[in-house]
């Protein structure tokens, strides 16, 4: 995912002109959204100016508005009381933060309940908050836009499960296509008579009908919703997966089938404790598992990805100018971090150009990670020196970043760790390092040591010089600019030689005679 051509002046190269200080982007600096669902009510306040939004505030209350609605046709009385209390709190918080009016949507439970309009009127009367009740297709569109926030070039099928409904939407080339909604939420299925076999037939019939309307959807399946994320946590627990980041966690069809069988055999309380799933969420997992088994059977996706982004992020995406939507969320988030936290903002772009000859044969995806690393190379300088390398690794692998696969997280973390240390053996990260190939780990080490050396040539605006890498001859040349030559002291020379050793190369240092023009 590279920046779109034509969106930035040529002198910014692959970094693109900064956007987060533009008026349109700054308007997204604090965006509050409320999602009133069948199972939970949530407030999220985004800092959305950097394209990959930070979660300034995030609170969820499990209200169960849709519980029992299949029998009564009305919202749960207890759920109404709890939801109203939560919304009063959220509105007060928003007023204190100065971010009113909030954008609030209500989904399946409120739109289907007999007393839904009455509930919306009570919310407006008691809190001043207007609930926009959206239909299933609009819910599907917003969820799909949430996925696009994290994966701008994503294509496949988005499947968002809530308490009372399940929505599906196709995405391709940054555009949301066909959309369908269904009553396949666990709270609805819980009231279906006839037991497991009746549910299976009901689920299959509903999905077969949807598949007939949507056509083949066997690319990637993006899973959105708390019940899917709970199943992914259980999959991680079953496999002993070392990186507990749900966004972009991948599962195969076989892994899903194995995990669903695993769920059936386990004691629910013991399993939820091991996997870190709440009791209210765990109560819905067995029914959600029945739906997921049939979704995978019906559509046969080539792979399955968990998305932490959904309807709330889709509401933020709705407010973004197109120029910001087109940007790479990873690079924009890293640029924002550099501008906020680095000692010499802007040096990351200069650093990238200096070390790029070492990676001239790399793919665009790999160069993208190199750009990200260069932008982040100095944002952790405030950490204690004894822990700076670990902090860098943690920040990269566990940060709330979109557009980043798990193996790419580890690559980025490893590169930034080597920015501050030569060795990685014997750290608490050994299990996580198994998520990337050894050749990729070696390239991350080269990148880290290149940044470790180049950071010694700390010049702003003036040229550092040039590195030339001859992989066949195993020679690494350094041509220093007159401005950089005084900076090439003993420590810098040691770090340059360490880089050459990692490349298995002979090193040569040369001086340029011509000083650049001011």
Backbone torsions as a table, in degrees:
resi	resn	phi	psi	omega
1	UNK	NA	99.7	178.9
2	UNK	-104.5	162.9	177.4
3	UNK	-62.5	149.2	-176.7
4	UNK	-70.0	138.2	177.9
5	UNK	-61.9	143.2	175.6
6	UNK	87.9	-0.6	-178.3
7	UNK	-94.2	-6.3	-175.9
8	UNK	-143.5	149.4	175.3
9	UNK	-61.2	150.6	-174.3
10	UNK	-61.2	-31.1	-175.2
11	UNK	-69.1	-15.6	174.6
12	UNK	-83.6	-10.6	177.7
13	UNK	56.2	-140.8	-175.8
14	UNK	-73.1	-5.0	-178.0
15	UNK	-84.4	-26.1	-178.9
16	UNK	72.9	153.5	178.8
17	UNK	-65.7	135.5	178.9
18	UNK	-59.4	138.9	-178.2
19	UNK	-115.1	-16.4	-168.2
20	UNK	-71.3	-9.9	174.7
21	UNK	-101.2	-1.4	175.5
22	UNK	-65.0	147.5	-178.4
23	UNK	-55.1	-40.4	-179.2
24	UNK	-64.3	-36.9	179.5
25	UNK	-75.9	-40.8	-179.4
26	UNK	-63.0	-25.8	176.9
27	UNK	-63.6	-18.1	179.7
28	UNK	-96.8	9.3	-175.0
29	UNK	-60.8	-31.5	172.8
30	UNK	-139.9	109.4	179.2
31	UNK	-124.9	118.8	179.9
32	UNK	-103.5	129.6	178.1
33	UNK	-129.6	146.3	178.1
34	UNK	-122.6	132.8	179.6
35	UNK	-119.7	110.8	179.2
36	UNK	-98.5	98.5	-176.5
37	UNK	-100.8	-178.1	-178.7
38	UNK	-72.1	-27.2	-176.3
39	UNK	-111.6	-37.9	-175.1
40	UNK	-132.4	159.4	172.3
41	UNK	-124.2	127.3	-171.7
42	UNK	-135.2	142.3	169.8
43	UNK	-112.4	128.9	172.7
44	UNK	-126.7	130.3	172.9
45	UNK	-111.7	116.3	-178.0
46	UNK	-94.5	146.7	158.5
47	UNK	-102.4	95.4	-168.2
48	UNK	-101.3	9.7	-174.1
49	UNK	-71.3	-20.5	-173.4
50	UNK	-96.0	10.8	178.2
51	UNK	77.9	-39.8	172.3
52	UNK	-104.1	95.4	-163.3
53	UNK	-68.6	143.2	170.5
54	UNK	-90.7	148.6	-179.3
55	UNK	-94.3	94.1	-178.2
56	UNK	-65.1	-36.0	177.4
57	UNK	-153.7	140.9	-176.0
58	UNK	-150.9	116.0	-180.0
59	UNK	-140.1	135.9	-178.2
60	UNK	-128.4	137.0	173.9
61	UNK	-120.5	124.3	178.0
62	UNK	-82.2	97.0	-173.2
63	UNK	-95.2	-29.0	-178.9
64	UNK	65.3	42.9	179.5
65	UNK	-56.3	-36.2	-174.9
66	UNK	-90.0	2.2	-176.9
67	UNK	-66.3	127.7	178.8
68	UNK	78.9	1.1	-175.1
69	UNK	-68.1	-25.9	178.8
70	UNK	-62.5	-26.0	179.4
71	UNK	-93.3	-40.0	-172.1
72	UNK	-97.9	-23.6	-175.0
73	UNK	75.8	4.7	-177.5
74	UNK	-125.8	158.7	176.8
75	UNK	-63.8	149.0	177.2
76	UNK	-61.5	126.6	179.2
77	UNK	-57.9	-42.6	177.6
78	UNK	-64.7	-41.4	178.7
79	UNK	-61.7	-39.7	178.4
80	UNK	-61.1	-45.1	-178.9
81	UNK	-62.3	-45.3	-178.3
82	UNK	-68.1	-40.2	-179.5
83	UNK	-65.2	-42.1	-179.7
84	UNK	-63.8	-41.2	177.1
85	UNK	-61.9	-43.2	179.1
86	UNK	-62.7	-42.1	-177.7
87	UNK	-69.0	-33.8	173.7
88	UNK	-61.5	-45.3	179.5
89	UNK	-61.9	-45.8	-177.3
90	UNK	-62.8	-40.5	179.8
91	UNK	-65.9	-38.8	177.4
92	UNK	-65.7	-41.7	177.2
93	UNK	-60.9	-44.3	-178.6
94	UNK	-63.4	-39.4	177.6
95	UNK	-62.5	-43.0	178.1
96	UNK	-64.4	-32.1	178.5
97	UNK	-83.3	-10.7	-178.4
98	UNK	72.5	33.9	-175.9
99	UNK	-119.2	16.7	175.8
100	UNK	-76.8	153.4	1.4
101	UNK	-80.6	144.8	173.4
102	UNK	-74.9	150.0	169.7
103	UNK	-94.2	118.4	-174.1
104	UNK	-126.5	132.7	176.3
105	UNK	-125.1	148.6	173.9
106	UNK	-120.3	142.2	-173.0
107	UNK	-113.5	-138.9	-161.9
108	UNK	-54.4	-47.8	-174.4
109	UNK	-61.1	-48.0	-177.3
110	UNK	-69.4	-37.7	-177.9
111	UNK	-72.3	-25.9	-177.7
112	UNK	-95.3	-18.7	-173.3
113	UNK	-76.6	144.6	176.2
114	UNK	-59.3	-37.3	-177.5
115	UNK	-96.9	17.7	177.8
116	UNK	-58.9	-50.8	178.1
117	UNK	-59.6	-38.4	178.8
118	UNK	-63.2	-40.8	178.5
119	UNK	-64.0	-44.0	178.8
120	UNK	-60.8	-40.2	179.7
121	UNK	-65.7	-39.5	179.2
122	UNK	-66.2	-39.9	177.7
123	UNK	-60.6	-46.2	179.9
124	UNK	-63.0	-42.2	-177.7
125	UNK	-66.9	-42.1	-173.2
126	UNK	-87.1	-25.6	-174.2
127	UNK	-123.0	-17.7	-174.2
128	UNK	80.1	5.1	-177.3
129	UNK	-94.2	126.8	177.4
130	UNK	-90.1	119.6	177.1
131	UNK	-90.9	122.0	175.8
132	UNK	-92.8	110.9	-179.4
133	UNK	-84.3	116.8	-175.6
134	UNK	-105.2	150.0	179.4
135	UNK	-81.7	174.7	-174.8
136	UNK	-61.9	-39.1	-179.1
137	UNK	-68.1	-37.3	177.2
138	UNK	-68.3	-37.7	175.9
139	UNK	-61.7	-42.3	178.1
140	UNK	-62.9	-41.0	-179.4
141	UNK	-64.3	-44.8	-179.2
142	UNK	-66.1	-39.6	177.2
143	UNK	-62.9	-42.1	178.2
144	UNK	-64.0	-38.2	176.7
145	UNK	-65.0	-33.1	174.9
146	UNK	-61.8	-40.8	176.2
147	UNK	-63.2	-41.2	179.3
148	UNK	-65.5	-25.0	175.3
149	UNK	-61.3	-37.9	-179.4
150	UNK	-89.8	-28.3	-179.0
151	UNK	-130.5	83.9	-174.8
152	UNK	-57.4	-32.5	-179.1
153	UNK	-100.0	19.4	-173.0
154	UNK	-67.2	148.5	172.6
155	UNK	-141.4	144.9	-179.3
156	UNK	144.2	-151.0	-175.3
157	UNK	-120.6	125.0	176.2
158	UNK	-95.0	127.7	-179.3
159	UNK	-124.4	110.2	-175.5
160	UNK	-110.9	115.2	179.2
161	UNK	-104.9	131.1	174.1
162	UNK	-113.1	-160.6	178.6
163	UNK	-75.3	-40.4	-173.4
164	UNK	-112.2	-9.5	-177.0
165	UNK	-148.4	168.7	173.2
166	UNK	-137.1	129.3	-178.6
167	UNK	-112.9	146.9	175.7
168	UNK	-129.6	142.1	178.6
169	UNK	-148.5	139.7	175.8
170	UNK	-92.4	144.7	176.0
171	UNK	-130.0	144.1	179.8
172	UNK	-161.7	125.9	177.0
173	UNK	62.1	32.7	179.0
174	UNK	79.2	10.5	-177.4
175	UNK	-121.3	138.5	175.5
176	UNK	-86.8	127.8	-177.5
177	UNK	-102.7	-129.8	-176.5
178	UNK	-64.3	146.3	-177.3
179	UNK	-137.0	145.1	177.3
180	UNK	-142.3	152.0	176.5
181	UNK	-125.9	156.4	-177.5
182	UNK	-150.2	163.1	177.8
183	UNK	-95.0	50.9	-175.7
184	UNK	-105.3	22.2	174.7
185	UNK	-73.6	149.3	-177.2
186	UNK	-58.3	-35.8	-179.8
187	UNK	-65.2	-34.9	176.4
188	UNK	-71.0	-43.7	-177.4
189	UNK	-65.5	-28.3	-178.1
190	UNK	-63.5	-23.7	-177.9
191	UNK	-96.3	-0.3	-178.1
192	UNK	-73.8	131.8	-179.3
193	UNK	-84.2	153.8	174.9
194	UNK	107.9	-3.4	175.5
195	UNK	76.7	-162.0	-171.6
196	UNK	-63.0	-41.2	-178.5
197	UNK	-65.9	-38.8	177.7
198	UNK	-65.4	-39.1	177.8
199	UNK	-64.9	-42.3	-179.0
200	UNK	-60.3	-44.1	178.9
201	UNK	-64.4	-42.9	-180.0
202	UNK	-61.4	-45.2	-179.3
203	UNK	-64.8	-45.6	-178.7
204	UNK	-63.4	-43.9	-179.9
205	UNK	-61.8	-42.9	-179.8
206	UNK	-64.1	-43.1	-178.3
207	UNK	-72.2	-35.9	176.7
208	UNK	-62.8	-38.7	177.5
209	UNK	-65.2	-42.6	178.7
210	UNK	-65.2	-43.4	-178.7
211	UNK	-62.3	-35.9	178.9
212	UNK	-64.6	-33.1	-180.0
213	UNK	-81.0	-35.3	-173.1
214	UNK	-92.4	-17.7	-179.6
215	UNK	77.1	-176.2	-178.1
216	UNK	-57.4	134.7	-179.7
217	UNK	-140.4	58.6	-172.5
218	UNK	-103.4	24.0	172.7
219	UNK	-85.6	-132.7	180.0
220	UNK	-83.5	142.8	174.3
221	UNK	-106.9	118.8	177.8
222	UNK	-97.9	120.9	-178.2
223	UNK	-99.9	123.5	-178.9
224	UNK	-121.4	135.7	175.9
225	UNK	126.9	150.9	-174.7
226	UNK	-62.1	-35.3	-179.2
227	UNK	-69.3	-38.5	176.3
228	UNK	-65.3	-41.2	-179.6
229	UNK	-64.7	-35.4	176.6
230	UNK	-63.1	-41.6	177.9
231	UNK	-64.3	-38.2	177.3
232	UNK	-64.3	-39.1	176.8
233	UNK	-61.2	-39.1	179.2
234	UNK	-68.6	-37.6	176.1
235	UNK	-60.7	-42.8	176.8
236	UNK	-60.9	-43.3	-179.1
237	UNK	-64.7	-41.6	-179.7
238	UNK	-62.3	-39.6	-175.4
239	UNK	-89.9	-8.1	-174.4
240	UNK	65.8	36.4	-176.3
241	UNK	-67.1	131.1	-168.6
242	UNK	-84.3	-14.8	-176.7
243	UNK	-113.0	107.3	-172.8
244	UNK	-89.9	59.0	175.0
245	UNK	-115.3	116.8	-174.5
246	UNK	-75.5	-37.1	-176.7
247	UNK	-63.3	127.4	-179.1
248	UNK	73.1	12.5	172.3
249	UNK	-68.0	133.9	-175.0
250	UNK	-109.1	141.6	174.3
251	UNK	-132.3	145.6	172.8
252	UNK	-91.1	168.1	177.1
253	UNK	-60.6	-39.8	179.6
254	UNK	-64.7	-42.4	179.6
255	UNK	-61.6	-40.6	177.6
256	UNK	-61.8	-47.6	-180.0
257	UNK	-59.5	-44.2	-178.8
258	UNK	-64.1	-39.6	-179.0
259	UNK	-70.2	-37.2	178.4
260	UNK	-65.3	-36.6	174.5
261	UNK	-66.9	-38.4	179.3
262	UNK	-61.9	-42.3	179.2
263	UNK	-61.2	-40.5	-178.2
264	UNK	-63.5	-30.5	-174.1
265	UNK	-90.1	-13.3	-173.1
266	UNK	-93.7	153.7	170.3
267	UNK	-71.6	124.3	-173.4
268	UNK	-57.7	-40.6	-178.1
269	UNK	-68.3	-43.4	178.3
270	UNK	-64.6	-40.9	-177.9
271	UNK	-65.9	-44.2	-177.6
272	UNK	-65.7	-33.8	177.3
273	UNK	-67.6	-40.9	179.8
274	UNK	-67.8	-38.2	-174.8
275	UNK	-90.8	-9.0	179.9
276	UNK	73.9	40.4	179.7
277	UNK	-108.0	137.0	-179.6
278	UNK	-68.1	157.2	-178.8
279	UNK	-65.8	-37.7	179.6
280	UNK	-66.1	-37.3	178.2
281	UNK	-73.5	-39.6	-177.4
282	UNK	-63.0	-29.9	179.8
283	UNK	-64.4	-23.2	-179.7
284	UNK	-93.3	-15.2	-172.6
285	UNK	-60.6	-46.0	-178.5
286	UNK	-57.8	-40.7	178.5
287	UNK	-70.9	-40.0	176.6
288	UNK	-62.7	-35.4	178.8
289	UNK	-62.6	-38.8	177.5
290	UNK	-62.4	-39.1	178.7
291	UNK	-68.1	-44.8	-177.2
292	UNK	-62.6	-39.3	178.1
293	UNK	-56.7	-42.3	-177.9
294	UNK	-78.0	-31.5	175.3
295	UNK	-61.8	-45.7	179.9
296	UNK	-65.8	-41.1	178.5
297	UNK	-63.3	-42.1	-174.6
298	UNK	-69.5	-45.4	-171.6
299	UNK	-100.4	-19.1	176.9
300	UNK	53.2	54.1	-177.0
301	UNK	-66.0	149.9	179.1
302	UNK	-72.4	-30.2	168.8
303	UNK	-157.0	170.4	-171.4
304	UNK	-130.8	128.2	-178.2
305	UNK	-122.9	136.6	175.1
306	UNK	-86.3	132.2	176.2
307	UNK	-114.1	123.7	172.6
308	UNK	-79.3	-10.5	179.9
309	UNK	-95.7	137.3	179.8
310	UNK	-151.5	-134.3	-170.9
311	UNK	-61.6	-38.4	-178.4
312	UNK	-66.3	-43.6	176.5
313	UNK	-67.0	-31.6	176.1
314	UNK	-64.7	-31.6	177.0
315	UNK	-70.2	-34.3	174.4
316	UNK	-69.0	-44.6	179.6
317	UNK	-56.8	-36.0	179.8
318	UNK	-59.0	-31.2	-175.8
319	UNK	-92.3	-5.8	-177.4
320	UNK	-78.0	137.6	170.2
321	UNK	-65.3	152.1	-175.7
322	UNK	-59.2	-35.5	-179.4
323	UNK	-60.9	-35.6	177.8
324	UNK	-76.1	-37.9	177.1
325	UNK	-57.9	-36.4	-174.5
326	UNK	-73.6	-13.7	-177.2
327	UNK	-77.0	156.3	177.3
328	UNK	-74.5	119.6	-176.2
329	UNK	-62.2	-34.3	179.5
330	UNK	-66.3	-50.8	-176.6
331	UNK	-64.8	-41.1	-179.6
332	UNK	-65.9	-37.9	178.2
333	UNK	-66.1	-38.6	179.8
334	UNK	-69.5	-38.2	176.8
335	UNK	-63.9	-40.5	178.7
336	UNK	-62.9	-43.0	179.0
337	UNK	-63.5	-40.2	179.2
338	UNK	-64.2	-45.5	-179.2
339	UNK	-62.3	-32.8	-176.0
340	UNK	-84.9	-37.4	-166.6
341	UNK	-120.5	-19.2	-176.4
342	UNK	-73.7	152.4	178.4
343	UNK	-73.2	-30.0	-179.0
344	UNK	-130.7	75.4	-178.4
345	UNK	-56.1	135.9	-178.3
346	UNK	101.3	-17.9	-178.9
347	UNK	-69.8	-24.4	-178.9
348	UNK	-59.7	-36.7	179.0
349	UNK	-68.6	-40.2	177.5
350	UNK	-65.8	-39.8	178.1
351	UNK	-62.1	-43.1	-179.8
352	UNK	-59.2	-46.9	-179.6
353	UNK	-63.6	-34.4	-177.1
354	UNK	-70.6	-40.3	-175.4
355	UNK	-93.3	-8.8	-175.0
356	UNK	-56.4	-34.9	179.2
357	UNK	-56.3	-23.3	178.3
358	UNK	-71.2	-16.3	-173.3
359	UNK	-128.3	29.5	-173.5
360	UNK	-62.1	-26.8	-179.7
361	UNK	-92.1	6.8	-176.2
362	UNK	-76.3	157.8	176.4
363	UNK	-71.8	165.9	176.3
364	UNK	-62.0	-37.1	179.3
365	UNK	-63.2	-39.6	179.4
366	UNK	-70.7	-40.2	177.9
367	UNK	-63.4	-31.7	176.0
368	UNK	-61.4	-43.2	177.7
369	UNK	-67.4	-34.6	177.4
370	UNK	-65.0	-42.1	175.8
371	UNK	-58.9	-47.1	-179.6
372	UNK	-58.8	-44.0	-180.0
373	UNK	-62.2	-42.0	-179.7
374	UNK	-63.6	-37.6	179.1
375	UNK	-69.3	-30.8	-176.9
376	UNK	-95.2	-0.6	-167.7
377	UNK	-62.5	-19.5	-174.3
378	UNK	-126.3	12.1	-173.7
379	UNK	-80.9	-10.9	-178.2
380	UNK	-106.6	21.7	-174.7
381	UNK	-64.4	-22.7	-179.3
382	UNK	-75.5	-15.3	-179.6
383	UNK	-65.8	154.2	178.0
384	UNK	-59.4	134.3	-176.7
385	UNK	-53.2	-34.5	-178.2
386	UNK	-69.6	-18.5	-176.1
387	UNK	-122.0	6.6	-173.8
388	UNK	-61.7	-41.0	-179.5
389	UNK	-63.0	-43.1	179.5
390	UNK	-66.1	-40.3	178.9
391	UNK	-60.5	-42.6	178.4
392	UNK	-59.7	-45.0	-179.4
393	UNK	-64.2	-45.8	179.0
394	UNK	-60.6	-44.8	-177.6
395	UNK	-60.6	-41.6	-177.3
396	UNK	-73.3	-41.1	-173.5
397	UNK	-81.9	-23.9	-174.0
398	UNK	-114.4	-0.3	-178.7
399	UNK	-66.3	153.3	178.3
400	UNK	-83.7	78.5	-176.4
401	UNK	-116.5	139.4	173.6
402	UNK	-92.1	165.1	175.4
403	UNK	67.0	34.0	-175.5
404	UNK	-141.6	113.3	176.3
405	UNK	-70.9	162.0	-178.7
406	UNK	-62.5	-42.2	178.4
407	UNK	-63.8	-33.6	177.7
408	UNK	-70.5	-34.9	174.3
409	UNK	-59.1	-45.2	-178.5
410	UNK	-66.9	-41.6	177.2
411	UNK	-58.2	-48.1	-178.9
412	UNK	-64.2	-43.8	178.8
413	UNK	-63.0	-40.2	-179.8
414	UNK	-66.8	-41.8	177.8
415	UNK	-60.8	-44.4	-179.1
416	UNK	-70.5	-30.7	175.4
417	UNK	-65.4	-42.7	178.3
418	UNK	-71.8	-11.5	171.1
419	UNK	-62.1	-25.6	-176.7
420	UNK	-119.8	-8.8	-179.4
421	UNK	-147.4	150.7	-180.0
422	UNK	-84.4	-25.3	-172.4
423	UNK	-115.4	152.2	175.7
424	UNK	-128.1	-9.4	-177.8
425	UNK	-68.0	143.8	174.7
426	UNK	80.1	11.8	178.1
427	UNK	-89.4	171.6	177.2
428	UNK	-73.0	-0.7	-177.5
429	UNK	-97.2	5.8	-173.5
430	UNK	-55.4	-42.7	-178.4
431	UNK	-65.8	-37.9	-179.1
432	UNK	-67.6	-32.8	-178.2
433	UNK	-65.4	-17.5	177.2
434	UNK	-68.5	-10.3	-179.0
435	UNK	-78.7	-7.8	176.6
436	UNK	-125.4	157.1	178.9
437	UNK	-70.9	154.3	-178.6
438	UNK	-60.8	-37.3	-179.9
439	UNK	-65.4	-34.4	177.5
440	UNK	-72.0	-38.4	176.6
441	UNK	-62.0	-38.5	178.6
442	UNK	-66.0	-42.2	179.7
443	UNK	-66.3	-35.5	175.8
444	UNK	-63.4	-37.6	176.9
445	UNK	-64.8	-42.8	176.6
446	UNK	-58.8	-45.8	179.7
447	UNK	-61.0	-46.1	-179.5
448	UNK	-61.8	-43.3	-179.2
449	UNK	-71.6	-30.4	175.1
450	UNK	-65.5	-42.5	177.7
451	UNK	-68.3	-37.0	179.3
452	UNK	-60.4	-41.0	177.0
453	UNK	-72.5	-50.7	-173.2
454	UNK	-63.3	-26.8	178.3
455	UNK	-65.1	-17.6	175.7
456	UNK	-72.2	-23.0	-179.4
457	UNK	-96.7	66.3	-167.5
458	UNK	-84.8	83.7	-179.7
459	UNK	-121.1	140.1	177.2
460	UNK	-110.0	118.5	179.1
461	UNK	91.2	-44.0	-179.1
462	UNK	-76.8	147.9	-178.9
463	UNK	-70.2	141.9	177.1
464	UNK	-80.1	-27.3	-170.9
465	UNK	123.7	-145.7	-175.9
466	UNK	-152.9	139.1	170.8
467	UNK	-105.6	138.4	177.2
468	UNK	-124.9	127.5	-175.8
469	UNK	-118.9	123.9	179.4
470	UNK	-115.5	89.5	-172.2
471	UNK	-63.5	-33.1	-179.8
472	UNK	-70.0	-40.0	178.9
473	UNK	-85.8	-9.3	-177.5
474	UNK	56.7	50.6	178.0
475	UNK	-123.8	135.0	176.8
476	UNK	-120.2	115.9	-179.7
477	UNK	-104.9	142.1	173.7
478	UNK	-121.9	117.6	175.2
479	UNK	-104.8	109.7	-177.5
480	UNK	-88.4	138.2	172.9
481	UNK	-74.7	156.6	176.4
482	UNK	-55.6	-34.3	179.3
483	UNK	-68.2	-34.0	-176.6
484	UNK	-87.0	-19.9	-174.5
485	UNK	-55.4	-42.1	179.3
486	UNK	-66.2	-19.6	-179.1
487	UNK	-83.0	-10.9	-176.6
488	UNK	-85.6	72.5	179.4
489	UNK	-90.4	-163.7	-174.6
490	UNK	-62.8	-43.3	-178.3
491	UNK	-67.7	-41.8	178.1
492	UNK	-61.9	-42.3	179.4
493	UNK	-63.4	-40.5	178.5
494	UNK	-62.4	-41.3	-179.3
495	UNK	-70.5	-34.7	176.2
496	UNK	-65.2	-41.6	179.4
497	UNK	-67.5	-33.5	176.6
498	UNK	-64.8	-39.7	176.0
499	UNK	-61.6	-45.2	-180.0
500	UNK	-62.6	-40.0	179.2
501	UNK	-62.8	-41.5	178.4
502	UNK	-62.8	-34.6	176.4
503	UNK	-79.3	-8.3	-174.7
504	UNK	67.1	36.9	-170.7
505	UNK	-119.6	158.6	167.5
506	UNK	-85.4	140.9	-177.3
507	UNK	-108.8	144.1	176.2
508	UNK	-134.6	137.9	178.7
509	UNK	-119.7	128.5	-179.0
510	UNK	-131.0	155.5	-178.5
511	UNK	-112.3	136.5	171.1
512	UNK	-86.7	145.2	-175.5
513	UNK	-92.7	-23.5	-173.6
514	UNK	-93.3	125.2	176.9
515	UNK	-82.1	140.9	-179.1
516	UNK	-68.0	153.8	177.3
517	UNK	-75.9	141.1	-179.1
518	UNK	-69.3	NA	NA
